Amino acid sequence: MRVIREIKRIKDKKIVVDLPEGFQAKEVEVIILPIVCKSKKRPRKLSDILLKWPSLNRKEIENIKGIQYWLREWKVPKS
């Protein structure tokens, strides 16, 4: 099943959805969910969102690497 998810603006109480080439379904389900946004300015790119998150310091990164190493080396006994 192919899913298309888009955020659209409503104009004159209408929404237009452009289907990709090769889309062959004859009937579709349309679900309309209003976007509730507290602020009018939303980050548009993933990089904008990630830049607002706190960064990890060197010690935290080393701890994560140690856990990753431990998980890779861990062997589960076969029953």
C-alpha positions as CSV (number, residue, x, y, z in Angstrom):
1,M,0.0,0.0,0.0
2,R,1.3,3.4,-0.9
3,V,0.7,6.3,1.5
4,I,0.9,10.0,0.6
5,R,1.1,12.5,3.4
6,E,1.1,16.2,2.7
7,I,0.4,19.3,4.6
8,K,-1.8,21.6,2.5
9,R,-3.3,25.0,2.9
10,I,-7.1,25.4,2.5
11,K,-8.2,27.8,-0.2
12,D,-11.8,28.6,-0.7
13,K,-12.7,25.6,1.4
14,K,-10.9,23.3,-1.1
15,I,-7.7,21.2,-0.9
16,V,-5.9,19.9,-4.0
17,V,-3.8,16.8,-3.8
18,D,-1.5,16.0,-6.8
19,L,-1.1,12.3,-7.2
20,P,2.3,11.0,-8.4
21,E,2.8,9.4,-11.8
22,G,1.8,5.8,-11.8
23,F,-0.7,6.1,-9.0
24,Q,-3.4,3.6,-10.1
25,A,-5.9,3.3,-7.3
26,K,-9.5,4.1,-8.3
27,E,-10.7,4.8,-4.7
28,V,-8.9,6.3,-1.7
29,E,-9.5,7.2,1.9
30,V,-9.1,10.9,2.8
31,I,-8.5,11.8,6.4
32,I,-8.3,15.5,7.3
33,L,-6.6,16.5,10.5
34,P,-6.3,20.1,11.5
35,I,-2.9,21.3,12.5
36,V,-2.8,22.8,15.9
37,C,0.2,25.1,16.2
38,K,0.8,27.2,19.2
39,S,3.1,29.6,17.4
40,K,2.7,30.8,13.9
41,K,6.4,30.3,13.0
42,R,7.2,26.6,12.7
43,P,10.6,25.2,11.7
44,R,10.4,24.1,8.1
45,K,13.5,21.9,7.9
46,L,14.7,19.0,10.1
47,S,18.0,20.9,10.5
48,D,16.1,23.8,12.1
49,I,14.5,21.5,14.6
50,L,17.7,19.7,15.5
51,L,19.6,23.0,16.0
52,K,17.2,23.9,18.7
53,W,17.9,20.7,20.7
54,P,20.6,20.6,23.3
55,S,23.9,19.2,22.2
56,L,25.9,16.4,23.8
57,N,29.2,17.0,25.5
58,R,32.3,14.9,24.9
59,K,31.7,12.7,28.0
60,E,28.1,12.0,27.0
61,I,29.2,11.0,23.5
62,E,31.9,8.7,24.9
63,N,29.4,7.1,27.2
64,I,27.1,6.4,24.2
65,K,29.9,4.9,22.2
66,G,30.8,2.6,25.1
67,I,27.2,1.4,25.3
68,Q,27.1,0.9,21.6
69,Y,30.3,-1.2,21.8
70,W,29.0,-3.2,24.6
71,L,25.7,-3.9,22.8
72,R,27.6,-5.0,19.6
73,E,29.8,-7.4,21.6
74,W,27.0,-8.8,23.8
75,K,26.2,-12.4,22.8
76,V,22.8,-13.9,23.7
77,P,23.1,-17.6,24.6
78,K,21.1,-19.9,22.4
79,S,18.5,-22.0,24.2
